C-alpha cells in the first residue's frame, strides 16, 4: 500500500505526521505500507491545501498512490470539516478502483496529536509498570 500524506505546511508537519500515520497503519494491520510526504507541489498554508485544483493536481501526479491523506489544522473554524468532506467527494469522483482520498482536521493543531500520543504512551508505561492481578 502506498500512502501520500498531504500536509497544509510541509516541511513543518512532516516530522509529526509521518510517524503518526505509520503508527496508525501498523495498528490497522498495514505495517509495511509505504508512507510518503507530498513535496511537489509544495502547499504553503491552509488556503492552498483547501484548493481543489491543487489537490486534483496532486492526485493526477501520483498515479501509484492508493491512499491520499490530507491533514490540516482546524484553526478554530467549525465549518472546516464540511469543506474537507466536499474535497473527499470531489476526489471520489476522479479516483479509480480501490484508491481513496481522506481529509481530516486536527483539533486545534496537528501538534496536539503529538501531545496526545505522548500522553497515551505515558499512561501505557504506567499501566505496564503496575503489577496486574487476575
N, C-alpha and C positions, 0 to 999 in steps of 0.2 A: 504494500500500500504506500503510495506517495502522497504526502500531505504538504500543502503550501500554506504557511501562516502569513496572513496579510495584516501587518500592524498599521496603526494610524501614524506611528512615529518610529520608523526604522532610522537609526540603529538603537535608539534608547530602549525600546521594548524587547529587543531580541534576546538579551541575556535573561530576561524574565520569562518570556513566552515559550521559548524552545524547551526548556526543562519542564515547564508545566504541561505543555502539550504531550511531550514524550511520556511523562508520568501518567497522564490521563489515558493515552493509548495503551500503555502497558497494563493498566488497571482493566481496560476493556478487552484484553486478550490479544492485543496487536503490538507485542514488544519489539518486533522487527520493522515496524513502519519507519519509513524514511521521512524525517521532518526537515523541511527547508523553510527559510525565511524569504519572503518576497523582497527582492532588492531592485528589480527593474520591472516596471517603472517604480521609482522611489517616491512613495507617497509622503507628503510633508504636511501633516496635520489632518484634523478631522474633516475639514472641508473637502480635501481631495479623496480621503478614504470613503466618503459617502457619495461620491460622484459615480453614477452608474457607468458612464463612458470609460472611466479609468479602470473600473473593476472588470468590465467586459473585455478591455484590452489585456488585462492580466489573465483572464480565463483563456482568451484566444492564444496568447503566447505560451501557455503551459498545458499543452495537449496530453501530457503524460501524467498529470496530477489527478488523483482520484478524489481527494478531499481538499477543498479550499476553506480556510478558517479566517474570517475577518474578525479581528479583535480590536475594539475601540473602547475608549473611556466613555462613561455616561455623562460626566461633567455636570451632574445635577439636572439634566434635561430628561424629564419623564417620557417624552414622546420619542426619544431616540430609538427605543425598541421597535416602535411602529415602522420607522424608516428602515431599520435593519430587516424587518420581516418583508418589506417591499423589495429590498435588494435580493433576498433569498428567493422570492417568487420570480423576479426577473432572471436570475441565474438558472433556476429550474427550467425555464423555457428554452434556454440555449444549450444546456448540458445534455450530453447523450449518455445512454447506458446507465451504469451504476455510479457515475460521477455526482458529487454532492457539494453544495456551497452552503456553509453555515456562517451566520453572523451573530456575534454576541457583544454586549456591552458590559464592562466591569462596573460594579457599584462601589465606589465612585471612580476609582482609578485602577488600572491594571496592577499598580504597585500593591494594592490591597490584597490581591490574590496571593502574592508572595508572602505577605504578613500572615494571611490565613493559613497557608501551608506550613509556615514556620511554627505557628501556634499548635496546629494539629500534630506535627511531629513531636513537639514538646509534650503534649498530652499523651501521645502513644509511648514515648520514652518513660513517662511516669508510670503508666499502666504496666509496661513490661518490667519495671523495676520493683513493682509491688508483688509480693508472693500471692499466687492465686489459690483459693480454697474451693474445692469442688465437692 
